[in-house]
Structures are given as C-alpha cells and as structure tokens.
Amino acid sequence: ERPQIGDKRKPSPLGDIQPDHWLPEYTSELINVLNVLGMLVDLEPKQADLLNRICDGPLIPASKIA
C-alpha cells in the first residue's frame, strides 16, 4: 500500500514541539552549517585529486593482505 501524501496523513506528534518563531540560536547554528559547507566546497578539488591519485595508484594483491 502506498503511503498517503499531504493533508491525508495523520499529524505527527513531532509537530507539537516545533517552536512558533525563529530563535536567535538558530541563526548562529545556520551560519556555522553554511561555513562548514563552504569549507567542504573549497576542499572538493583537493579531494577529487586525492581520489584520482588513489584510484590510479598501485594495487596491493590479496595474497599480501591475507
């Protein structure tokens, strides 16, 4: 059976604990998340280069691992 979507669903109890306004702490937390995302975007070229070097590097035979 497919789940119901939209107003057909029964309300979740989690909806009762949502704040009715934006708290100041949310702003600083949002800024922190955005800063982390920005740093991750800046790292992407280095991460891609590292992954390419790893994938292009030598393989260790299973006999040497076991």
NUTI-570083 format. One record per residue (C-alpha): residue in three letters; residue number from 1; x, y, z. Coordinates in steps of 0.02 Angstrom, whole numbers. Layout:
residues N
[vexba 'ALA',NUM,[X,Y,Z]]
...
end
This chain:
residues 66
[vexba 'GLU',1,[0,0,0]]
[vexba 'ARG',2,[67,172,-47]]
[vexba 'PRO',3,[89,299,94]]
[vexba 'GLN',4,[-31,444,95]]
[vexba 'ILE',5,[39,613,49]]
[vexba 'GLY',6,[-4,788,106]]
[vexba 'ASP',7,[-156,828,213]]
[vexba 'LYS',8,[-214,647,206]]
[vexba 'ARG',9,[-80,595,329]]
[vexba 'LYS',10,[-113,593,514]]
[vexba 'PRO',11,[-16,734,602]]
[vexba 'SER',12,[145,682,687]]
[vexba 'PRO',13,[169,715,873]]
[vexba 'LEU',14,[333,798,824]]
[vexba 'GLY',15,[232,942,753]]
[vexba 'ASP',16,[179,987,929]]
[vexba 'ILE',17,[357,1025,985]]
[vexba 'GLN',18,[404,1147,846]]
[vexba 'PRO',19,[441,1325,901]]
[vexba 'ASP',20,[322,1457,838]]
[vexba 'HIS',21,[462,1579,794]]
[vexba 'TRP',22,[644,1584,738]]
[vexba 'LEU',23,[760,1576,888]]
[vexba 'PRO',24,[922,1679,891]]
[vexba 'GLU',25,[1021,1518,920]]
[vexba 'TYR',26,[959,1456,751]]
[vexba 'THR',27,[1047,1599,663]]
[vexba 'SER',28,[1218,1558,735]]
[vexba 'GLU',29,[1191,1371,703]]
[vexba 'LEU',30,[1140,1408,523]]
[vexba 'ILE',31,[1294,1516,497]]
[vexba 'ASN',32,[1403,1375,566]]
[vexba 'VAL',33,[1324,1249,447]]
[vexba 'LEU',34,[1346,1367,299]]
[vexba 'ASN',35,[1529,1395,346]]
[vexba 'VAL',36,[1561,1208,354]]
[vexba 'LEU',37,[1475,1182,185]]
[vexba 'GLY',38,[1580,1322,111]]
[vexba 'MET',39,[1741,1242,176]]
[vexba 'LEU',40,[1689,1074,105]]
[vexba 'VAL',41,[1657,1153,-65]]
[vexba 'ASP',42,[1830,1232,-58]]
[vexba 'LEU',43,[1907,1061,-20]]
[vexba 'GLU',44,[1820,971,-163]]
[vexba 'PRO',45,[1959,996,-293]]
[vexba 'LYS',46,[2090,928,-172]]
[vexba 'GLN',47,[1976,783,-126]]
[vexba 'ALA',48,[1947,742,-311]]
[vexba 'ASP',49,[2134,747,-345]]
[vexba 'LEU',50,[2171,633,-197]]
[vexba 'LEU',51,[2038,509,-252]]
[vexba 'ASN',52,[2109,507,-428]]
[vexba 'ARG',53,[2285,476,-363]]
[vexba 'ILE',54,[2223,335,-252]]
[vexba 'CYS',55,[2123,254,-394]]
[vexba 'ASP',56,[2269,273,-516]]
[vexba 'GLY',57,[2396,207,-391]]
[vexba 'PRO',58,[2463,31,-373]]
[vexba 'LEU',59,[2352,-109,-308]]
[vexba 'ILE',60,[2402,-224,-166]]
[vexba 'PRO',61,[2371,-406,-211]]
[vexba 'ALA',62,[2254,-501,-97]]
[vexba 'SER',63,[2393,-626,-61]]
[vexba 'LYS',64,[2494,-489,25]]
[vexba 'ILE',65,[2348,-436,134]]
[vexba 'ALA',66,[2296,-606,198]]
end
